[in-house]
Amino acid sequence: MNIKFSRRRFLSTGAGALGAVAMPYLSRAADRPAVTHGVQSGDVTVDGGVVWARADRPSQMLVEVATTDSFKDARALPPIAALPESDFTAKMLIENLPGGQDIFYRVRFRDLSHSAIEGEAVVGRFRTAPADRRDVSFVWGGDVAGQGWGINPDDGGMFTFSAMRKHRPDFFLHSGDTIYADGPIASEVKLPDGKIWKNVTIPEKAKVAETLDEYRAAHKYNLTDDNLRAFNAEVPIFVQWDDHEVTNNWSLSKDLPAAYKVRDIELLAARAGRAFHEMYPMRESINEPGRVYRQISYGPHLDVFVLDERSYRGPNGANLETAYGPASYFLGPDQITWLKRGLLNSRATWKVIASDMPISLVVADTPQGGSEAVAQGDGPVRGREFEIADILRFIKMAPVSNTVWLTADVHYAAAHYYDPNKAQFQEFEPFWEFVSGPLHAGTFGPNALDNTFGPEVRFVKAPGKDSQNLAPSAGMQFFGHVKIDGASGRMTVTLRDRADVALWSTTLDPKQA
């Protein structure tokens, strides 16, 4: 099957681009521009996706795309620049692809100063969303390289990514805390049993990230892991962010620790945001550059609503407001309007709401108190809960069927069933929230549960209060796996550990709209 291109795109891939790819190498390997951190794809839909790579010098990214791994039917796309201003990263939106098709791509870089000099190609693949009702499979989780637990070759590196890769998912939903910019990584950490955890280290991770280059380096550190790079080459990412891409529990009220010489939280957030967008294959927003929240449609059975619960929130505080206003913003009015409109217009069987924080788990801002997430304790709707109540009421009244919330953040695995009959606020239909992670970080929990929306714990796997911040080697690293049956539309959600052991599973029948 040949890949379809618009006439303009086809003409732009004519002899010039193809000729450049076919040119012989005229230099030694060390003189050729190289792909430094593997390849990634992301935000894949029924007819396209984004491809990403990083070079080691100013260069042009050359991409070929095909529907077979032999690249027999390959088409070369117009080159794009990888410049110092973007830390030599480049990403390209590939459009007009056939639906439900394995797509193979290879990336190489061409020297900007010497157009005859090209580096070795790196190959990746992704599968476009189905145009018909085929099976859909994906994994999700969050929290990578946190609490000082970096890449330890003796423990197999970031092993959870290897476990997820075995499922050959259509995509990976990254629920945030993609890095821990605030978490230095030392060469050694002493474990409770006296053994030593040995980290791969880089100079930039010896301190908290403050400069743009230090934020970039935190992302690049993760990409030195063999498991992660192999996973990225085969599985597209739908990425969102949370706090640790900037610093722990950041909001406009953040009181930065003494480790920070830069005292302006908005400046740190701006630098972190730029690094985040440079380092992932996200589709970019024209009307709001740097926007994270977006809808990704993955065929007739699935729409994914990727939320941003960090950029528009009010200052972290007690979270006890009795009326809605700027102090209780979590998503913010514009994002809520966008979410309602998207849910109302969705014709997909399932609407997955990708939330970077859980709804009813209490997450404190500081040891002294305050609220970092939505919940603050039992009782009526207060503070940030006004936004969740508004969304849940809308889903009931619209009505919108078959919503599922997926999240991470708290570093343990759980399944929560929300029942209005057990809630303080009851204007909603029952729904599920599933929690996974950490993918590669310290394990904590379980957290206290707020009864405002009537959550019931159907499953939990956490170390308990007497055993917190477990190392990845303890085995309590978790990811979630979702499979939607193409014929029936039934959704099966399974929570797994890094050894790929299925800990708990449930199958949900879709309601007819």
C-alpha positions as CSV (number, residue, x, y, z in Angstrom):
1,M,0.0,0.0,0.0
2,N,1.4,3.4,-1.0
3,I,1.3,6.3,1.4
4,K,-0.9,9.2,0.1
5,F,0.4,12.7,0.0
6,S,-1.1,16.0,-1.0
7,R,0.0,17.3,-4.4
8,R,2.0,20.0,-2.7
9,R,3.7,17.6,-0.3
10,F,4.4,15.1,-3.2
11,L,6.0,17.8,-5.3
12,S,8.1,19.0,-2.4
13,T,9.6,15.5,-2.1
14,G,10.9,15.4,-5.6
15,A,14.4,14.9,-7.0
16,G,16.1,17.4,-4.7
17,A,15.0,15.7,-1.5
18,L,15.4,12.1,-2.8
19,G,18.7,13.0,-4.4
20,A,20.0,14.2,-1.1
21,V,19.1,11.0,0.6
22,A,20.8,9.0,-2.2
23,M,24.1,10.9,-2.0
24,P,27.1,8.9,-1.0
25,Y,28.8,9.5,2.3
26,L,31.9,11.6,1.8
27,S,33.3,11.7,5.3
28,R,34.5,9.6,8.2
29,A,31.8,8.5,10.6
30,A,33.0,10.9,13.3
31,D,32.5,13.8,10.9
32,R,28.9,13.0,10.1
33,P,26.0,14.5,12.1
34,A,24.5,11.9,14.4
35,V,21.2,11.1,16.0
36,T,22.0,11.5,19.7
37,H,19.0,10.2,21.7
38,G,17.1,7.9,19.5
39,V,13.9,8.7,17.7
40,Q,10.3,9.3,18.9
41,S,6.9,9.5,17.5
42,G,3.8,11.0,19.0
43,D,0.2,12.4,18.8
44,V,-0.7,9.8,16.2
45,T,-4.1,9.9,14.7
46,V,-5.9,8.1,11.8
47,D,-3.9,9.9,9.1
48,G,-0.6,11.2,10.6
49,G,1.8,11.6,13.5
50,V,4.8,13.6,14.7
51,V,8.4,12.3,14.4
52,W,11.2,13.6,16.6
53,A,15.0,13.3,16.8
54,R,18.0,15.3,18.0
55,A,21.3,15.9,16.2
56,D,24.7,16.6,17.6
57,R,25.3,19.8,15.6
58,P,23.5,22.3,13.3
59,S,22.0,20.2,10.6
60,Q,18.9,19.3,8.6
61,M,16.7,16.4,9.6
62,L,15.9,14.1,6.7
63,V,12.9,11.8,7.1
64,E,11.8,8.9,4.9
65,V,8.5,7.2,5.5
66,A,7.1,3.9,4.2
67,T,4.5,1.2,4.9
68,T,7.0,-1.7,4.9
69,D,10.2,-2.2,6.9
70,S,12.1,-2.8,3.7
71,F,11.3,0.9,2.8
72,K,10.6,-0.3,-0.7
73,D,7.8,2.3,-1.1
74,A,9.6,5.0,0.8
75,R,9.0,8.7,0.3
76,A,11.4,11.4,1.4
77,L,10.0,14.4,3.1
78,P,11.3,18.0,2.9
79,P,14.2,18.6,5.3
80,I,13.8,20.7,8.4
81,A,16.5,22.5,10.4
82,A,17.9,21.4,13.7
83,L,19.6,24.4,15.2
84,P,21.3,25.4,18.5
85,E,18.3,27.5,19.4
86,S,16.3,24.3,19.9
87,D,19.2,22.3,21.2
88,F,19.5,20.6,17.8
89,T,16.0,19.0,18.2
90,A,13.6,18.8,15.3
91,K,10.1,17.4,14.9
92,M,8.0,16.9,11.8
93,L,4.3,16.3,11.4
94,I,3.7,13.6,8.8
95,E,0.2,13.8,7.3
96,N,-2.0,12.0,4.7
97,L,-1.1,8.5,5.9
98,P,-3.4,5.5,5.6
99,G,-5.5,4.6,8.6
100,G,-4.8,1.5,10.7
101,Q,-1.4,1.0,9.0
102,D,2.1,0.2,10.4
103,I,4.3,3.2,9.4
104,F,8.0,2.9,9.2
105,Y,10.3,5.9,9.3
106,R,14.0,6.5,9.3
107,V,15.8,9.7,10.3
108,R,19.2,11.0,9.5
109,F,20.8,14.4,9.7
110,R,22.6,16.3,7.0
111,D,25.4,18.8,7.8
112,L,24.2,22.4,7.3
113,S,27.6,23.5,6.0
114,H,28.3,20.5,3.8
115,S,25.2,19.2,2.2
116,A,27.0,16.1,0.9
117,I,27.7,14.9,4.5
118,E,25.0,12.8,6.1
119,G,24.9,10.7,9.2
120,E,23.6,7.1,9.8
121,A,19.9,6.6,9.8
122,V,17.9,5.5,12.8
123,V,14.6,3.6,12.2
124,G,11.3,3.9,14.1
125,R,7.8,2.8,13.6
126,F,4.2,3.6,14.7
127,R,0.7,2.5,13.8
128,T,-1.9,5.0,12.7
129,A,-5.3,5.0,14.4
130,P,-7.8,2.6,12.8
131,A,-10.5,4.1,10.5
132,D,-12.7,1.1,11.4
133,R,-13.6,-0.7,14.6
134,R,-10.4,-2.6,15.2
135,D,-8.9,-3.5,18.5
136,V,-7.0,-0.7,20.3
137,S,-4.3,-1.3,22.9
138,F,-2.4,1.3,25.0
139,V,-0.3,1.6,28.2
140,W,-0.1,4.5,30.6
141,G,1.9,5.7,33.6
142,G,4.0,8.5,34.9
143,D,6.9,9.4,37.3
144,V,10.4,8.8,35.8
145,A,13.8,9.2,37.5
146,G,12.4,10.6,40.7
147,Q,13.7,10.7,44.3
148,G,17.2,10.1,43.1
149,W,16.6,6.8,41.5
150,G,18.3,7.1,38.1
151,I,19.5,4.7,35.6
152,N,21.2,1.7,37.3
153,P,22.6,-0.8,34.8
154,D,22.9,-3.4,37.5
155,D,19.1,-3.3,38.0
156,G,18.4,-3.4,34.2
157,G,17.9,0.4,33.8
158,M,14.4,1.7,33.3
159,F,13.0,-1.8,33.2
160,T,9.3,-0.9,33.2
161,F,9.6,0.4,29.6
162,S,10.8,-3.0,28.5
163,A,7.8,-4.7,30.1
164,M,5.4,-2.2,28.4
165,R,7.1,-2.7,25.1
166,K,6.3,-6.4,25.1
167,H,2.6,-5.6,24.8
168,R,3.2,-3.9,21.5
169,P,0.7,-1.1,22.4
170,D,-0.6,1.3,19.8
171,F,0.6,4.2,22.0
172,F,1.8,5.2,25.4
173,L,0.0,7.8,27.5
174,H,2.6,9.5,29.7
175,S,0.7,11.0,32.6
176,G,3.4,13.5,33.6
177,D,6.5,13.9,35.8
178,T,8.4,12.9,32.7
179,I,11.5,14.1,34.6
180,Y,12.4,15.3,38.1
181,A,14.0,18.6,37.3
182,D,14.2,19.3,41.1
183,G,15.8,15.9,41.9
184,P,19.6,15.6,41.7
185,I,20.9,12.1,40.9
186,A,24.0,11.0,42.9
187,S,26.3,8.3,41.8
188,E,25.3,6.0,44.7
189,V,22.3,5.6,47.1
190,K,22.5,3.3,50.1
191,L,19.5,1.0,50.3
192,P,17.9,-0.1,53.6
193,D,19.5,-3.6,53.4
194,G,22.9,-2.0,53.1
195,K,23.3,-2.6,49.4
196,I,24.3,0.2,47.1
197,W,22.2,1.5,44.2
198,K,24.5,2.8,41.5
199,N,23.3,5.5,39.1
200,V,24.6,6.6,35.8
201,T,25.3,10.3,36.3
202,I,25.7,13.5,34.2
203,P,27.0,16.8,35.5
204,E,23.7,18.7,35.0
205,K,21.9,16.2,37.3
206,A,24.1,17.0,40.2
207,K,21.9,20.0,41.1
208,V,18.3,21.2,40.6
209,A,17.6,22.4,37.1
210,E,17.4,26.2,36.7
211,T,18.8,27.1,33.3
212,L,17.2,26.1,30.0
213,D,20.2,23.7,29.3
214,E,19.8,22.1,32.7
215,Y,16.1,21.4,32.0
216,R,17.0,20.0,28.6
217,A,19.7,17.8,30.2
218,A,17.2,16.2,32.5
219,H,15.1,15.0,29.6
220,K,18.2,13.9,27.7
221,Y,19.4,11.9,30.8
222,N,16.3,9.7,30.6
223,L,16.9,9.2,26.9
224,T,20.3,7.6,27.5
225,D,18.5,4.5,28.9
226,D,18.4,1.6,26.4
227,N,15.0,0.4,27.5
228,L,13.4,3.8,26.9
229,R,15.0,4.4,23.6
230,A,13.9,1.0,22.3
231,F,10.4,1.7,23.5
232,N,10.3,5.1,21.9
233,A,11.3,3.7,18.5
234,E,8.3,1.4,18.5
235,V,5.6,3.1,20.6
236,P,4.2,6.6,20.0
237,I,3.8,8.9,23.0
238,F,0.9,11.0,24.1
239,V,2.6,13.2,26.7
240,Q,1.4,15.6,29.4
241,W,3.3,17.3,32.2
242,D,2.9,17.9,35.9
243,D,5.0,19.6,38.5
244,H,8.4,17.9,38.4
245,E,9.1,19.1,34.9
246,V,9.6,22.5,36.7
247,T,9.9,21.9,40.4
248,N,8.1,20.0,43.2
249,N,4.4,21.2,43.6
250,W,4.9,24.4,41.7
251,S,2.2,27.0,41.5
252,L,2.4,30.8,41.5
253,S,2.6,30.6,45.3
254,K,5.7,28.3,45.3
255,D,8.3,29.2,47.9
256,L,11.4,27.9,46.3
257,P,13.9,25.9,48.5
258,A,17.4,27.4,49.2
259,A,18.9,25.1,46.5
260,Y,17.5,27.6,43.9
261,K,19.6,30.6,42.9
262,V,16.8,31.6,40.4
263,R,14.0,32.8,42.6
264,D,11.4,33.5,39.9
265,I,9.0,30.5,39.6
266,E,7.5,31.9,36.4
267,L,10.9,32.2,34.8
268,L,11.7,28.6,35.8
269,A,8.3,27.4,34.4
270,A,9.0,29.2,31.1
271,R,12.4,27.6,30.7
272,A,11.0,24.2,31.7
273,G,8.1,24.5,29.3
274,R,10.4,25.3,26.4
275,A,12.5,22.3,27.2
276,F,9.5,20.1,27.5
277,H,8.1,21.1,24.1
278,E,11.5,20.7,22.5
279,M,12.0,17.2,23.8
280,Y,8.7,15.5,22.9
281,P,6.9,14.8,19.6
282,M,3.8,16.8,20.4
283,R,1.5,18.5,17.9
284,E,1.8,22.3,18.5
285,S,-1.1,24.7,19.1
286,I,-1.3,27.6,16.7
287,N,-3.7,29.6,18.8
288,E,-1.8,29.1,22.1
289,P,1.9,28.2,21.5
290,G,3.2,26.0,24.3
291,R,-0.3,24.6,25.1
292,V,-0.3,21.1,26.6
293,Y,-4.0,20.2,26.7
294,R,-5.4,18.7,23.5
295,Q,-7.7,16.0,22.1
296,I,-6.2,13.1,20.3
297,S,-8.7,10.9,18.3
298,Y,-7.6,7.3,17.9
299,G,-10.3,5.8,15.7
300,P,-14.0,5.1,16.2
301,H,-13.6,3.6,19.7
302,L,-11.4,6.2,21.4
303,D,-10.8,9.9,22.0
304,V,-8.1,10.9,24.5
305,F,-8.5,14.3,26.3
306,V,-5.1,15.2,27.6
307,L,-5.4,17.7,30.4
308,D,-3.0,20.3,31.9
309,E,-3.7,20.7,35.6
310,R,-0.5,22.8,36.2
311,S,-0.4,25.8,33.9
312,Y,-3.7,27.5,34.7
313,R,-4.1,26.6,38.4
314,G,-4.4,29.2,41.1
315,P,-1.8,29.4,43.9
316,N,-1.6,26.3,46.1
317,G,-3.4,27.0,49.3
318,A,-5.8,25.6,51.8
319,N,-8.2,24.8,48.9
320,L,-11.3,25.5,51.1
321,E,-13.0,28.2,49.0
322,T,-16.8,28.1,49.3
323,A,-17.4,29.7,45.9
324,Y,-15.7,29.3,42.6
325,G,-13.1,31.9,41.6
326,P,-9.4,32.4,40.5
327,A,-8.1,31.0,43.9
328,S,-9.8,27.7,43.2
329,Y,-8.7,27.4,39.5
330,F,-7.2,24.0,38.7
331,L,-7.9,23.5,35.0
332,G,-9.1,27.1,34.5
333,P,-12.3,28.2,32.7
334,D,-10.9,28.1,29.1
335,Q,-9.7,24.5,29.4
336,I,-13.0,23.4,31.1
337,T,-14.9,25.0,28.2
338,W,-12.7,23.1,25.7
339,L,-13.1,19.8,27.6
340,K,-16.9,20.1,27.7
341,R,-17.1,21.0,24.0
342,G,-14.8,18.1,23.1
343,L,-16.7,15.6,25.2
344,L,-20.1,16.8,23.8
345,N,-18.9,16.5,20.2
346,S,-17.0,13.2,20.6
347,R,-18.5,10.2,18.7
348,A,-16.0,7.8,20.0
349,T,-17.2,4.8,22.1
350,W,-14.8,5.7,25.0
351,K,-13.7,9.1,26.2
352,V,-10.5,8.8,28.2
353,I,-9.8,11.8,30.3
354,A,-6.0,11.9,30.9
355,S,-5.5,13.7,34.2
356,D,-2.1,14.3,35.5
357,M,-3.4,14.2,39.1
358,P,-6.0,12.0,40.8
359,I,-9.4,13.4,41.7
360,S,-10.0,12.2,45.3
361,L,-6.5,11.4,46.7
362,V,-5.3,14.0,49.2
363,V,-1.9,15.3,48.1
364,A,-0.4,17.9,50.6
365,D,1.5,20.9,49.3
366,T,4.0,21.0,52.1
367,P,4.5,18.9,55.3
368,Q,2.7,21.8,57.1
369,G,-0.4,21.5,55.0
370,G,-2.1,23.1,52.0
371,S,-3.4,21.4,48.9
372,E,-1.4,20.3,45.8
373,A,-4.2,18.4,44.1
374,V,-8.0,18.6,43.9
375,A,-9.0,17.0,47.2
376,Q,-8.5,18.4,50.7
377,G,-10.6,16.1,52.8
378,D,-14.1,14.8,53.4
379,G,-17.1,17.0,53.1
380,P,-19.0,19.2,50.5
381,V,-17.5,20.7,47.4
382,R,-14.8,23.2,48.1
383,G,-12.0,24.9,46.3
384,R,-10.7,23.1,43.3
385,E,-13.5,20.5,43.6
386,F,-15.9,23.1,42.1
387,E,-14.3,22.5,38.7
388,I,-14.5,18.7,39.0
389,A,-18.2,19.0,40.1
390,D,-18.9,21.2,37.2
391,I,-17.4,18.7,34.7
392,L,-19.1,15.7,36.3
393,R,-22.5,17.5,36.3
394,F,-22.0,18.4,32.6
395,I,-21.2,14.8,31.7
396,K,-24.4,13.6,33.4
397,M,-26.7,16.3,31.9
398,A,-25.3,16.4,28.3
399,P,-25.3,13.4,28.5
400,V,-21.8,12.0,27.7
401,S,-21.4,8.3,28.0
402,N,-18.4,6.1,28.7
403,T,-15.9,8.4,30.3
404,V,-12.9,6.9,32.1
405,W,-10.2,8.9,34.0
406,L,-6.6,7.8,33.9
407,T,-3.9,9.3,36.1
408,A,-0.6,8.7,37.9
409,D,1.3,11.2,40.3
410,V,1.0,9.4,43.6
411,H,3.5,6.6,42.9
412,Y,1.3,3.6,43.5
413,A,-1.4,1.6,41.7
414,A,-5.1,1.8,42.4
415,A,-8.6,1.5,41.0
416,H,-11.3,3.8,42.2
417,Y,-15.0,3.5,41.5
418,Y,-17.1,6.7,41.9
419,D,-20.6,6.2,43.2
420,P,-23.0,9.2,43.6
421,N,-25.0,7.2,46.2
422,K,-21.9,7.4,48.5
423,A,-20.9,11.0,47.6
424,Q,-21.4,14.3,49.2
425,F,-21.9,15.8,45.7
426,Q,-24.2,13.5,43.8
427,E,-25.0,15.1,40.4
428,F,-23.0,12.7,38.3
429,E,-23.1,9.2,36.8
430,P,-20.8,6.5,38.2
431,F,-17.4,6.3,36.6
432,W,-13.9,4.8,37.1
433,E,-10.5,6.3,37.8
434,F,-7.4,4.2,37.4
435,V,-4.0,5.1,38.9
436,S,-0.7,3.7,37.8
437,G,3.0,4.5,38.3
438,P,5.7,5.1,39.2
439,L,7.4,3.9,36.0
440,H,10.8,4.5,37.4
441,A,10.9,6.4,40.7
442,G,10.3,5.9,44.5
443,T,7.2,4.1,45.5
444,F,4.9,5.7,48.1
445,G,1.4,5.6,49.4
446,P,-1.4,4.9,49.9
447,N,-2.8,8.4,50.2
448,A,-5.9,9.4,52.2
449,L,-9.2,9.4,50.2
450,D,-11.7,12.3,50.1
451,N,-15.3,11.3,50.1
452,T,-16.7,14.3,48.3
453,F,-17.3,12.4,45.0
454,G,-17.9,9.0,46.6
455,P,-14.8,7.1,45.6
456,E,-14.5,3.4,46.6
457,V,-11.1,1.7,46.5
458,R,-11.5,-1.5,44.4
459,F,-7.8,-2.2,44.3
460,V,-4.6,-0.7,45.8
461,K,-1.0,-1.8,45.7
462,A,1.3,0.5,47.8
463,P,4.1,-0.1,50.2
464,G,2.3,1.3,53.3
465,K,3.2,4.1,55.7
466,D,6.2,2.3,57.3
467,S,7.9,1.7,54.0
468,Q,8.1,4.7,51.7
469,N,10.3,5.7,48.8
470,L,11.1,2.2,47.8
471,A,13.7,1.9,45.1
472,P,12.7,0.5,41.7
473,S,14.7,-2.7,42.6
474,A,11.9,-3.5,45.2
475,G,9.7,-4.3,42.2
476,M,6.8,-1.9,43.0
477,Q,6.9,-0.1,39.8
478,F,3.5,0.0,38.0
479,F,1.9,0.7,34.6
480,G,-1.6,0.3,33.3
481,H,-2.7,-1.5,30.1
482,V,-6.0,-0.8,28.3
483,K,-7.4,-2.9,25.5
484,I,-10.6,-2.0,23.6
485,D,-12.1,-4.9,21.7
486,G,-12.9,-3.8,18.2
487,A,-16.0,-5.9,17.7
488,S,-17.8,-5.3,21.0
489,G,-16.2,-2.0,22.2
490,R,-15.6,-3.6,25.6
491,M,-12.7,-2.0,27.5
492,T,-10.4,-4.1,29.7
493,V,-8.1,-2.2,32.1
494,T,-5.2,-4.1,33.8
495,L,-2.8,-2.8,36.4
496,R,0.6,-4.5,36.1
497,D,4.0,-4.3,37.8
498,R,7.4,-4.0,36.2
499,A,7.8,-7.8,36.0
500,D,4.6,-7.6,33.8
501,V,2.6,-9.5,36.4
502,A,-1.2,-8.6,36.1
503,L,-2.2,-7.4,39.6
504,W,-5.8,-6.6,38.9
505,S,-8.1,-6.2,36.0
506,T,-11.7,-5.3,35.1
507,T,-13.7,-5.2,31.9
508,L,-16.2,-2.4,31.2
509,D,-19.1,-2.7,28.9
510,P,-19.9,0.5,26.9
511,K,-23.2,2.1,27.3
512,Q,-25.1,3.0,24.2
513,A,-25.4,6.8,23.7
